[in-house]
Amino acid sequence: QVQLVESGGGLVQPGGSLRLSCAASGFTFSSYGMSWYRQGLGTERELVASISGTGTSTNIAGSVTGRFTISRDNAKNTLYLQMNSLKPEDTAVYFCSAQREGRRYWGQGTQVTVSS
């Protein structure tokens, strides 16, 4: 059974940092591209960052370039999102996703709130 479990969300002040984790199980982690998406209140889910199965190729959305970094540890079956210089507009539920050959799996999401 495929499971993606996000953690690391919470309340942080503007300018602060958080590191999200996504623990994966039930599939061959290194064979899947992984992504982080986010969805704020009343907005559509948007792609934040993606990374290839080997971790050698990454893509970051323009809105978070220079502030967020995606990485993965295939030995630990874990995906990460390092978020620095957080802004109130980064407030959203963050989801990790695994994708390969038309299949996509989702985690349950973790709330990130950036507020003073």
Rosetta blueprint (number, residue, H / E / L):
1 Q L
2 V L
3 Q E
4 L E
5 V E
6 E E
7 S E
8 G L
9 G L
10 G E
11 L E
12 V E
13 Q L
14 P L
15 G L
16 G L
17 S L
18 L E
19 R E
20 L E
21 S E
22 C E
23 A E
24 A E
25 S E
26 G L
27 F L
28 T L
29 F H
30 S H
31 S H
32 Y L
33 G E
34 M E
35 S E
36 W E
37 Y E
38 R E
39 Q E
40 G L
41 L L
42 G L
43 T L
44 E L
45 R L
46 E E
47 L E
48 V E
49 A E
50 S E
51 I E
52 S L
53 G L
54 T L
55 G L
56 T L
57 S L
58 T E
59 N E
60 I E
61 A L
62 G L
63 S L
64 V L
65 T L
66 G L
67 R L
68 F E
69 T E
70 I E
71 S E
72 R E
73 D E
74 N L
75 A L
76 K L
77 N L
78 T E
79 L E
80 Y E
81 L E
82 Q E
83 M E
84 N L
85 S L
86 L L
87 K L
88 P H
89 E H
90 D H
91 T L
92 A E
93 V E
94 Y E
95 F E
96 C E
97 S E
98 A E
99 Q E
100 R E
101 E L
102 G L
103 R E
104 R E
105 Y E
106 W E
107 G L
108 Q L
109 G L
110 T E
111 Q E
112 V E
113 T E
114 V E
115 S L
116 S L
